[in-house]
Amino acid sequence: MEQPVNPHGLQMHPMRDRLYSELHSRPFQVIPSPARVTHLAVMCTPEQSVEQFEHLKTLYQHFGVEPPLCDEACYHVDFGKLRVRREKHMEFATYTFINTDIEQGGNPFDVTGLTPLPEEWLSGIPGTVISAFHVAIEDARQTHELNLPLVKRFFEGMRLVGSSPQDGDARVWTTFQMHSDGFGRFLVYNKQMSDSQLGRLTQRIMEIETYRLMALLSLPVARDINPTLGDMDQRLADITDHLAHSSDIDEQELLARLTDMASWVEDCRARATFRFSATYAYHDLVIKRLEELREDEVSGHLTVTEFMTRRLTPAVRTCEAISNRLEDLSRRIDRVAEMMRTRVELSIQSQNQELLASMDQRSKVQLMMQHTVEGLSVAAISYYTIGLIKYLLDALYNSGIDVNKDLVLGISVPVVIGLVALTTRKIHKHFLKMATDQVAQAEANQIAQSQTEESKDKK
């Protein structure tokens, strides 16, 4: 693909426009007060994400608005008194419904961001809801802030968490609990914030509530792993103690037990590593958003930051501790398994040495037997050779040649024996030299291979 060229003739990176637009893909919303906001975080698979987009287009059709043609990371549509925003994240998608068709007074949670939606549309959203809560925004500039007992009644008598964020420009009340309608609740009083500032504050509140629930997803996993993890730790300690103090060890049985333990640890790591990593990332986002709130304390109540640091941070530390214990147990199993492999290798080497010694002893016996057989072979070959010479002398004598058969035969005996012995020795030396050369070549090859492996290890 040809890179775009600007008027100055510079070659531009093909992803330059996308990188610029990425920072503006999720702008803060501008929210007036009063308003009613409902926020949903829906966990979904890639297939369900596609289905969510198709489902969202039906909402466009319901309000008579032309639906979008392709899915994007963030959609924002204004249906008049109802504004809808959908954002896609790695594990979930969020829906924000902002209802501005309200009047102040009465219970602020009687009317929500879901009120203008068509019936049964909400239940058709593909995926599973992890976070769902209402944010009621009241304008404290037009009406007085309600007294605490009445505010507590709006939260069904639950214990309140409250603060004055943005250096006291607003007042926020919540419980961080689900209420009778299955939704969480936040009540925000706008004292002197602009619509843009209020939108940023609301966005931070929604992100804090969503990310803290996503961060807690790994806590059940950690609690499920912890009991078995303690048992595995004790079993490994028993194996180590047995290795250190017992001489009667069944290496095969211990290696099988270590293999089973290593398999369990790897299975836990496969199930939990991503979840734990996501928890750390979500927790960091929560802490960052809490810092951006710039809270002031409301007398007698925990602030949002205090509540989170007292409840969320210990849960994240628990997940971190379980993750570290899994990694430590995995390393310890590897070290014990390496010790076992070393013991097995030493045992095999000892058996090989005994086998080589036995083979060497048998070789010596075979060599002695070979020398004996060679002596007998010299006698046998000499005997048959002298017999052939005798037949030759008889033939010469019978043909009329005057030869002293007994004298020639007697002289040939030592000569034949000597030649046969000399020839046998030369053959023996020849094969011995071939065997020695082969052994020397094998040793040279082994040394060269060792040097090559050492050079690779150094690299």
C-alpha positions as CSV (number, residue, x, y, z in Angstrom):
1,M,0.0,0.0,0.0
2,E,1.5,3.4,-1.0
3,Q,2.0,5.8,1.9
4,P,0.2,9.1,1.8
5,V,2.2,12.2,0.9
6,N,1.7,15.6,2.4
7,P,2.1,18.9,0.6
8,H,5.7,19.1,1.7
9,G,6.5,15.8,0.1
10,L,7.1,13.9,3.4
11,Q,6.3,10.2,3.5
12,M,3.7,9.7,6.2
13,H,3.2,6.5,8.2
14,P,0.1,4.6,7.1
15,M,-1.2,4.4,10.7
16,R,-0.6,8.1,11.5
17,D,-4.2,9.1,11.2
18,R,-5.4,6.2,13.3
19,L,-2.8,7.0,16.0
20,Y,-4.0,10.6,16.1
21,S,-7.7,9.6,16.3
22,E,-7.1,7.0,19.0
23,L,-6.6,9.7,21.6
24,H,-10.0,11.2,20.7
25,S,-12.0,8.0,20.2
26,R,-13.5,8.1,23.8
27,P,-14.1,11.8,24.6
28,F,-15.6,12.8,28.0
29,Q,-19.3,13.4,27.9
30,V,-21.0,16.7,28.6
31,I,-23.8,16.1,31.1
32,P,-26.3,18.7,32.3
33,S,-27.8,18.8,35.7
34,P,-30.3,17.5,36.6
35,A,-29.9,14.2,34.7
36,R,-30.4,10.5,35.2
37,V,-27.6,8.2,34.0
38,T,-27.5,4.4,33.9
39,H,-24.3,2.5,33.2
40,L,-23.9,-1.2,32.2
41,A,-20.8,-3.2,31.7
42,V,-21.5,-6.4,29.8
43,M,-18.8,-9.1,29.4
44,C,-19.0,-10.7,26.0
45,T,-17.1,-12.8,23.5
46,P,-16.1,-11.5,20.0
47,E,-19.2,-13.2,18.6
48,Q,-21.4,-11.6,21.2
49,S,-19.8,-8.2,20.5
50,V,-21.0,-8.5,16.8
51,E,-24.4,-9.4,18.0
52,Q,-24.5,-6.4,20.4
53,F,-23.8,-4.1,17.4
54,E,-26.7,-5.6,15.5
55,H,-28.9,-5.3,18.6
56,L,-27.8,-1.6,19.0
57,K,-29.0,-0.9,15.5
58,T,-32.5,-1.9,16.5
59,L,-32.5,1.0,19.0
60,Y,-31.6,3.4,16.2
61,Q,-34.5,2.1,14.2
62,H,-36.9,2.4,17.2
63,F,-36.1,6.2,17.5
64,G,-36.2,6.7,13.7
65,V,-32.4,7.3,13.3
66,E,-30.3,5.9,10.6
67,P,-28.1,3.1,12.1
68,P,-24.4,3.0,11.6
69,L,-23.0,0.7,8.9
70,C,-19.9,-0.6,10.7
71,D,-19.0,-1.2,14.4
72,E,-16.4,1.0,16.1
73,A,-14.7,1.3,19.5
74,C,-17.1,4.0,20.7
75,Y,-20.5,5.0,19.5
76,H,-22.5,8.1,20.8
77,V,-25.9,8.9,19.6
78,D,-28.4,11.6,20.7
79,F,-32.1,10.6,20.5
80,G,-33.3,13.9,21.9
81,K,-34.0,13.5,25.6
82,L,-32.0,10.2,25.6
83,R,-28.3,9.9,24.8
84,V,-26.7,6.5,24.4
85,R,-23.1,5.6,24.4
86,R,-21.5,2.2,23.7
87,E,-17.8,1.5,24.2
88,K,-15.9,-1.7,23.4
89,H,-13.1,-2.8,25.7
90,M,-11.0,-5.9,25.8
91,E,-13.2,-8.1,27.9
92,F,-16.5,-6.2,28.0
93,A,-18.6,-3.5,26.4
94,T,-20.2,-0.6,28.3
95,Y,-23.5,1.1,27.7
96,T,-24.3,4.5,29.1
97,F,-27.8,5.9,29.0
98,I,-28.3,9.6,29.8
99,N,-31.9,10.7,30.4
100,T,-32.4,14.5,30.6
101,D,-36.2,14.4,30.5
102,I,-36.7,14.7,34.3
103,E,-37.8,17.0,37.1
104,Q,-36.1,17.4,40.4
105,G,-37.9,16.3,43.5
106,G,-39.1,13.0,45.0
107,N,-37.0,9.9,44.9
108,P,-34.2,10.5,42.4
109,F,-34.1,6.9,41.5
110,D,-37.7,6.6,40.5
111,V,-36.7,7.7,37.0
112,T,-33.4,6.3,35.6
113,G,-31.5,6.4,32.3
114,L,-33.4,3.2,31.3
115,T,-36.8,4.8,31.5
116,P,-37.0,6.0,27.9
117,L,-35.9,2.6,26.5
118,P,-38.4,0.4,24.7
119,E,-39.6,-2.6,26.6
120,E,-37.6,-5.8,26.4
121,W,-34.7,-4.1,24.5
122,L,-32.5,-4.1,27.5
123,S,-32.9,-7.8,28.2
124,G,-31.9,-8.6,24.6
125,I,-28.3,-7.3,25.0
126,P,-26.0,-10.3,24.3
127,G,-23.5,-11.1,27.1
128,T,-23.5,-11.2,30.9
129,V,-23.7,-8.0,33.0
130,I,-20.9,-7.5,35.5
131,S,-21.7,-4.0,36.5
132,A,-25.0,-2.1,36.5
133,F,-25.8,1.1,38.4
134,H,-27.8,4.3,38.3
135,V,-26.3,7.8,38.7
136,A,-28.8,10.4,39.8
137,I,-27.5,13.9,39.2
138,E,-29.2,16.8,41.0
139,D,-28.5,20.5,40.6
140,A,-27.8,21.9,44.1
141,R,-27.7,25.4,42.6
142,Q,-31.5,25.3,42.0
143,T,-32.5,23.4,45.1
144,H,-31.1,22.8,48.5
145,E,-29.1,19.6,49.2
146,L,-31.3,17.1,51.0
147,N,-30.6,16.2,54.6
148,L,-28.7,13.0,55.4
149,P,-31.7,10.8,56.7
150,L,-33.6,11.5,53.5
151,V,-30.5,10.6,51.4
152,K,-30.1,7.4,53.4
153,R,-33.8,6.6,52.6
154,F,-33.0,6.8,48.9
155,F,-30.3,4.1,49.4
156,E,-32.8,1.8,51.3
157,G,-31.1,2.5,54.7
158,M,-27.7,1.0,53.7
159,R,-24.5,2.4,55.1
160,L,-23.4,5.4,53.0
161,V,-20.0,6.3,51.6
162,G,-19.7,10.0,50.8
163,S,-17.3,12.6,49.7
164,S,-16.9,16.1,48.2
165,P,-14.9,15.6,45.0
166,Q,-13.3,18.2,42.8
167,D,-12.3,20.3,45.9
168,G,-15.9,20.5,47.1
169,D,-17.6,21.4,43.9
170,A,-19.9,18.4,44.2
171,R,-21.2,16.0,46.7
172,V,-21.3,12.2,46.0
173,W,-23.2,9.6,47.9
174,T,-23.2,5.8,47.3
175,T,-23.1,2.4,49.1
176,F,-21.2,0.2,46.7
177,Q,-24.0,-2.3,47.1
178,M,-26.8,-3.7,45.0
179,H,-30.3,-2.4,45.8
180,S,-33.7,-4.0,45.5
181,D,-33.8,-3.4,41.7
182,G,-30.5,-5.2,41.2
183,F,-28.6,-2.0,40.4
184,G,-26.1,0.0,42.3
185,R,-26.8,3.7,43.1
186,F,-24.8,7.0,43.1
187,L,-26.3,10.3,44.0
188,V,-24.4,13.4,42.8
189,Y,-25.2,17.0,43.9
190,N,-23.7,19.5,41.5
191,K,-22.8,22.6,43.4
192,Q,-20.8,24.7,41.0
193,M,-19.5,22.5,38.2
194,S,-20.0,23.1,34.5
195,D,-21.6,20.5,32.3
196,S,-18.1,19.4,31.0
197,Q,-16.7,19.1,34.5
198,L,-19.8,17.2,35.6
199,G,-19.4,14.8,32.6
200,R,-15.8,14.1,33.6
201,L,-16.7,13.5,37.2
202,T,-19.5,11.1,36.2
203,Q,-17.2,9.3,33.8
204,R,-14.6,8.8,36.6
205,I,-17.3,7.5,39.0
206,M,-18.6,5.0,36.3
207,E,-15.1,3.8,35.6
208,I,-14.2,3.4,39.3
209,E,-17.3,1.2,39.9
210,T,-16.8,-0.8,36.7
211,Y,-13.1,-1.4,37.1
212,R,-13.3,-2.3,40.8
213,L,-15.7,-5.1,39.9
214,M,-13.6,-6.3,37.0
215,A,-10.6,-6.3,39.4
216,L,-12.4,-8.5,41.9
217,L,-13.1,-11.2,39.3
218,S,-9.9,-12.9,40.2
219,L,-10.6,-13.1,43.9
220,P,-12.8,-16.2,43.7
221,V,-10.1,-17.9,41.5
222,A,-7.5,-17.1,44.2
223,R,-9.7,-18.4,47.0
224,D,-10.3,-21.6,45.0
225,I,-6.6,-22.2,44.4
226,N,-5.4,-21.3,47.9
227,P,-6.4,-24.5,49.9
228,T,-4.9,-26.9,47.3
229,L,-1.9,-24.7,47.0
230,G,-1.2,-25.1,50.7
231,D,-1.6,-28.9,50.4
232,M,0.8,-28.9,47.4
233,D,3.3,-26.9,49.3
234,Q,3.3,-29.4,52.2
235,R,3.6,-32.3,49.8
236,L,6.7,-30.7,48.2
237,A,8.2,-30.1,51.7
238,D,7.7,-33.8,52.5
239,I,9.4,-34.9,49.3
240,T,12.3,-32.6,50.0
241,D,12.6,-33.8,53.5
242,H,12.6,-37.4,52.3
243,L,15.3,-36.7,49.8
244,A,17.5,-35.0,52.5
245,H,17.2,-37.7,55.2
246,S,16.4,-41.0,53.5
247,S,18.7,-43.3,51.7
248,D,16.0,-45.7,50.5
249,I,14.4,-43.6,47.7
250,D,12.2,-44.8,44.8
251,E,13.2,-42.2,42.2
252,Q,10.5,-43.3,39.8
253,E,7.7,-42.8,42.3
254,L,9.0,-39.4,43.4
255,L,9.4,-38.2,39.8
256,A,5.8,-39.3,39.1
257,R,4.6,-37.3,42.2
258,L,6.6,-34.3,41.1
259,T,5.2,-34.5,37.6
260,D,1.6,-34.6,39.0
261,M,2.3,-31.5,41.1
262,A,3.9,-29.6,38.2
263,S,0.9,-30.4,36.0
264,W,-1.5,-29.0,38.7
265,V,0.6,-25.8,39.1
266,E,0.7,-25.3,35.3
267,D,-3.0,-25.8,35.0
268,C,-3.6,-23.2,37.7
269,R,-1.3,-20.8,36.1
270,A,-3.0,-21.3,32.7
271,R,-6.4,-20.5,34.4
272,A,-5.3,-17.7,36.6
273,T,-2.4,-15.8,35.0
274,F,-4.5,-13.7,32.6
275,R,-7.1,-13.0,35.3
276,F,-4.5,-11.9,37.9
277,S,-2.7,-9.7,35.3
278,A,-6.0,-8.1,34.4
279,T,-6.7,-7.5,38.1
280,Y,-3.5,-5.6,38.5
281,A,-4.3,-3.4,35.5
282,Y,-7.8,-2.7,36.6
283,H,-6.7,-1.9,40.1
284,D,-4.1,0.6,38.8
285,L,-6.9,2.3,36.8
286,V,-9.1,2.5,39.9
287,I,-6.3,4.1,41.9
288,K,-5.7,6.6,39.1
289,R,-9.3,7.6,38.8
290,L,-9.5,8.0,42.6
291,E,-6.6,10.4,42.5
292,E,-8.3,12.4,39.8
293,L,-11.4,12.9,42.1
294,R,-9.5,15.1,44.5
295,E,-11.9,14.3,47.4
296,D,-12.7,16.1,50.5
297,E,-14.0,14.2,53.5
298,V,-17.7,14.4,54.6
299,S,-17.7,14.3,58.4
300,G,-18.5,10.8,59.8
301,H,-18.4,9.0,56.4
302,L,-15.7,7.1,54.5
303,T,-14.7,8.7,51.3
304,V,-14.7,6.7,48.1
305,T,-10.9,6.5,48.2
306,E,-10.8,5.3,51.8
307,F,-13.4,2.6,51.0
308,M,-11.5,1.4,48.0
309,T,-8.1,1.3,49.7
310,R,-9.6,-0.6,52.7
311,R,-11.7,-3.1,50.7
312,L,-10.3,-3.4,47.2
313,T,-6.6,-3.2,47.8
314,P,-6.4,-6.1,50.2
315,A,-8.3,-8.3,47.7
316,V,-5.8,-7.4,45.0
317,R,-3.0,-8.1,47.4
318,T,-4.5,-11.5,48.0
319,C,-4.5,-12.3,44.3
320,E,-0.9,-11.1,44.1
321,A,0.1,-13.3,47.0
322,I,-1.5,-16.4,45.4
323,S,0.2,-15.6,42.1
324,N,3.6,-15.3,43.7
325,R,3.1,-18.5,45.6
326,L,2.2,-20.3,42.4
327,E,5.4,-19.0,40.8
328,D,7.5,-19.9,43.8
329,L,6.0,-23.4,44.0
330,S,6.7,-23.9,40.3
331,R,10.3,-22.9,40.8
332,R,10.7,-25.2,43.8
333,I,9.2,-28.1,42.0
334,D,11.7,-27.5,39.1
335,R,14.6,-27.5,41.5
336,V,13.5,-30.7,43.3
337,A,12.9,-32.4,39.9
338,E,16.4,-31.3,38.8
339,M,17.8,-32.9,42.0
340,M,16.0,-36.1,41.2
341,R,17.2,-36.1,37.7
342,T,20.7,-35.6,39.0
343,R,20.4,-38.6,41.3
344,V,19.0,-40.7,38.5
345,E,21.9,-39.7,36.2
346,L,24.5,-40.5,38.9
347,S,22.8,-43.8,39.5
348,I,22.9,-44.6,35.7
349,Q,26.5,-43.5,35.5
350,S,27.4,-45.8,38.4
351,Q,25.5,-48.7,36.7
352,N,27.3,-47.9,33.4
353,Q,30.7,-48.0,35.1
354,E,29.9,-51.4,36.7
355,L,28.7,-52.6,33.3
356,L,31.9,-51.3,31.6
357,A,34.1,-52.9,34.2
358,S,32.3,-56.2,33.7
359,M,32.6,-55.9,30.0
360,D,36.3,-55.1,30.4
361,Q,36.8,-58.2,32.5
362,R,35.0,-60.3,29.9
363,S,37.1,-58.7,27.2
364,K,40.3,-59.7,29.0
365,V,39.1,-63.3,29.3
366,Q,38.1,-63.3,25.7
367,L,41.5,-62.0,24.7
368,M,43.3,-64.7,26.7
369,M,41.1,-67.3,25.1
370,Q,41.8,-65.7,21.7
371,H,45.6,-66.0,22.3
372,T,45.1,-69.7,23.3
373,V,43.1,-70.3,20.2
374,E,45.7,-68.5,18.1
375,G,48.4,-70.9,19.5
376,L,46.2,-73.9,18.6
377,S,45.5,-72.4,15.2
378,V,49.2,-72.1,14.5
379,A,49.7,-75.8,15.4
380,A,46.8,-76.9,13.3
381,I,47.7,-74.8,10.3
382,S,51.3,-76.0,10.5
383,Y,50.2,-79.6,10.8
384,Y,48.1,-79.4,7.7
385,T,50.8,-77.5,5.8
386,I,53.5,-80.1,6.6
387,G,51.1,-82.8,5.5
388,L,50.8,-81.0,2.2
389,I,54.6,-80.8,1.9
390,K,54.9,-84.5,2.6
391,Y,52.4,-85.2,-0.2
392,L,54.6,-83.0,-2.5
393,L,57.8,-84.8,-1.5
394,D,56.2,-88.2,-2.1
395,A,55.1,-87.1,-5.6
396,L,58.6,-85.8,-6.4
397,Y,60.2,-89.1,-5.2
398,N,57.8,-91.3,-7.1
399,S,58.6,-89.3,-10.3
400,G,62.2,-90.3,-10.1
401,I,63.7,-87.3,-8.4
402,D,66.2,-88.4,-5.8
403,V,65.3,-86.5,-2.6
404,N,65.8,-87.2,1.0
405,K,62.2,-87.0,2.1
406,D,62.8,-87.3,5.9
407,L,65.5,-84.6,5.9
408,V,63.4,-82.1,3.8
409,L,60.3,-82.8,5.9
410,G,62.2,-82.4,9.1
411,I,63.7,-79.0,8.0
412,S,60.3,-77.8,6.8
413,V,58.6,-78.3,10.2
414,P,60.3,-75.3,12.1
415,V,60.2,-73.2,9.0
416,V,56.4,-73.7,8.5
417,I,55.6,-73.2,12.1
418,G,57.6,-69.9,12.2
419,L,56.0,-68.6,9.0
420,V,52.5,-69.4,10.2
421,A,53.1,-67.8,13.6
422,L,54.6,-64.7,12.0
423,T,51.6,-64.3,9.6
424,T,49.1,-64.8,12.4
425,R,50.7,-62.1,14.5
426,K,50.8,-59.6,11.6
427,I,47.0,-60.2,11.0
428,H,46.4,-59.7,14.7
429,K,48.3,-56.4,14.8
430,H,46.5,-55.2,11.7
431,F,43.0,-55.7,13.3
432,L,44.2,-54.3,16.6
433,K,45.4,-51.1,14.9
434,M,42.0,-50.7,13.1
435,A,40.2,-51.0,16.5
436,T,42.5,-48.5,18.1
437,D,42.0,-46.0,15.3
438,Q,38.2,-46.3,15.6
439,V,38.3,-45.7,19.4
440,A,40.6,-42.7,18.9
441,Q,38.3,-41.3,16.2
442,A,35.2,-41.7,18.5
443,E,37.0,-39.9,21.3
444,A,38.0,-37.0,19.0
445,N,34.4,-36.7,17.8
446,Q,33.1,-36.7,21.4
447,I,35.6,-33.9,22.4
448,A,34.6,-31.8,19.4
449,Q,30.9,-32.2,20.2
450,S,31.5,-31.2,23.8
451,Q,33.5,-28.1,22.7
452,T,30.6,-27.1,20.3
453,E,28.0,-27.4,23.1
454,E,30.2,-25.3,25.4
455,S,30.5,-22.6,22.9
456,K,26.7,-22.5,22.3
457,D,26.1,-22.3,26.1
458,K,28.5,-19.3,26.3
459,K,26.7,-17.6,23.5
